[in-house]
Amino acid sequence: MRAIWLFFKFLIILAVAIVGASFAINNGQLVAVDFVLLSGPSLSMGLWLLLFLAAGVCLGILASSALLWSYRRKISLRDKKDQLNHDSL
């Protein structure tokens, strides 16, 4: 069962990579992005969009990981407090 799930994940990642590559190829206009303090190189519009999408996904994962860590910490502290209250009875 694990091998089937791993193969399914591989197919999904492969499909996303193919769609991303075709998106980058079809949007081939060169664009130079100007940031506040620096300017980026001239890359295709599709590549810029994929880079910003990947950056957004990474930031979203980081933000949700921080939130989950906070919740787990609160649960751990509550469990320790409950254990101390239970031991004192």
N, C-alpha and C positions, 0 to 999 in steps of 0.2 A: 504494500500500500504506500509506503514511504517513497519508493522508486517512482510510482505513478505520480505522486504529488510533486516530486522533484522535476520530473519530465514536464508536467503541466506548468510549473513555474518557469522553466526554461523556455517553453513555447510562448508564454506571455511576454517574457523579457525580449525574446527574439522578435515578436510581432511589434512591440513598442519601438525597438531599435530600427526595424525596417520602416515603420511609419515616420519616425523622426528623421531618418536619413533621406527618405523621399521628400519630406517636408523641407529639409535644408536644401536639397537639390532643386526643387521646384521654385523656391524663393531665393534665387541666386543674385539678386541685385546687391551690389556692394554698398554697405552703409558704415559710416564712421560714427560711433556713439560718443558724444561729448558729455563727460561727467563734470561735476562741479570744479574739481581741481586738476583733472587730467582728461585726455581724450584717448579713446580706445582705437585699436587698429581697424582698418577697413576689412570687414568680414561680411559674408552674405547675411541678408536679413534673417533667413531661416536659422542660421547658426546662432546669431545673436538671440533670437527668440528662444531657441532650445537652451542656450546657456542661462538666460534669465529664468526660464522654467525650472531648470535643474537647481539654480540657486534658491529659488522660492521653495522648492520641495525640501531642500536641505534645511532651510530656515524653519519651515513648518515642522519637520521632524525634530529639530533641536528644541523648538518651543514646546511641542507636546511632550518631549522627553523630560523637560524641566518641570512641566506641570505634573506628570506622572511621578517624578521623583518627590515632589512636594507632597502629593497625596500619600505615597507610600511612607514617607517620613512621619506624617501626621498619624497614620494608622499604626505605625510601629510605636510611636510615643503613647498613643491611646492604649494599645495592647499592654505595654509595660506598666502603665498606670493601673489598668484593670488587674494585672497580675499582682501588683503590690497591694491593691485593695483586697483582692481575694486571699492573699497570704496573711494579711493582718486580721482577717476574720477568724 
